[in-house]
Amino acid sequence: MTKPDFILIGAMKSATSTLHAQLAMQPGIFMSTPKEPNYFSDDEQYARGEAWYDGLFELAENGDLCGESSTHYTKLPDYPQTIERMQRRLVAPKLIYVIRHPVDRLVSHYIHQWSQRVISCDINQAIDQYHELIAYSCYARQLLPYIEAYGRENILVTCTEAIKASPQSELERVARFIGYSKPVVWHDTLPSQNVSQQRIRPFPGYGLLVESRVMTFLRQKLVPQSIRDRVKSGLTMKERPVIDAVHMNKLVETFDRDLEVLGSWFGRQIKCDNFKQVAVSEPLKFSHQQS
């Protein structure tokens, strides 16, 4: 019976897809397909049973380190049974939490939901109406239950900003944490994955015209790139949404309170104003961890 040795638990829109793809490129590391099984979080996925979950790793070679990446695992309060279920199945998995500036994550989350037609209103209205935009950027709130369940020694926190600034060293840091002893290589030719601003908003017939292999082949052969680019541009968000001053003040106040707790775990003072500077200055680590 093969179980994951490590899990990327989020956060949504924080480069987990990119890190998942980079880890999958390393020999001796097996990453699940689908990338996000959401087994412990989603009731319908959990109902598939342990055999289904184990089957996600059945193609791993002996000795491979196995991982999966489910951002639903850090989406409180929406998936409250996640950790309880995980504890029943996994004794001490290595957990990796990728965070980014909380406002940037919120904006990317909004664009993602807009492109999926889940949210159609202005971002300021969305901040008031959709609690998850703020909740999923409250990293201390999301991480605390994991600390209580598995201890700090089993959790690694990294940042999107650090991965962008020093991808090779951050990948090496992740590799050391999960117990991977071979050299790792960050593949620059592998594009960033799941970028919200590149997502096309679905329309009637989207599945047939965009996702069909046949139609993709015909489109690429028969339709000039310039026309395809114009069509794609019309189906993507052209400009970054603007958060007004009232809502930005509300976000900064909320996130700063959460970041104060997060920073206390690392012996760092973290606020929205200095988040990016802190993220790239040195790795975030609990007092017991080696960088």
Stockholm file with secondary structure:
# STOCKHOLM 1.0

chainA/1-291         MTKPDFILIGAMKSATSTLHAQLAMQPGIFMSTPKEPNYFSDDEQYARGEAWYDGLFELAENGDLCGESSTHYTKLPDYPQTIERMQRRLVAPKLIYVIRHPVDRLVSHYIHQWSQRVISCDINQAIDQYHELIAYSCYARQLLPYIEAYGRENILVTCTEAIKASPQSELERVARFIGYSKPVVWHDTLPSQNVSQQRIRPFPGYGLLVESRVMTFLRQKLVPQSIRDRVKSGLTMKERPVIDAVHMNKLVETFDRDLEVLGSWFGRQIKCDNFKQVAVSEPLKFSHQQS
#=GR chainA/1-291 SS CCCCSEEEEECTTSSHHHHHHHHHTSTTEEECSSSCCCTTTCHHHHTTCHHHHHHTTTTCCTTCEEEEECGGGGCTTTCTTHHHHHHHHCSSCEEEEEECCHHHHHHHHHHHHHHTTSCCSCHHHHHHHCHHHHHTTCHHHHHHHHHHHHCGGGEEEEEHHHHHHCHHHHHHHHHHHHTCCSCCCCCTTSCCSSCGGGCCCCCTTHIIIIICHHHHHHHHHHSCHHHHHHHHHHTSCCSCCCCCHHHHHHHHHHHHHHHHHHHHHHTCCCCTTTHHHHHHHSCCCCTTCCC
#=GC SS_cons         CCCCSEEEEECTTSSHHHHHHHHHTSTTEEECSSSCCCTTTCHHHHTTCHHHHHHTTTTCCTTCEEEEECGGGGCTTTCTTHHHHHHHHCSSCEEEEEECCHHHHHHHHHHHHHHTTSCCSCHHHHHHHCHHHHHTTCHHHHHHHHHHHHCGGGEEEEEHHHHHHCHHHHHHHHHHHHTCCSCCCCCTTSCCSSCGGGCCCCCTTHIIIIICHHHHHHHHHHSCHHHHHHHHHHTSCCSCCCCCHHHHHHHHHHHHHHHHHHHHHHTCCCCTTTHHHHHHHSCCCCTTCCC
//
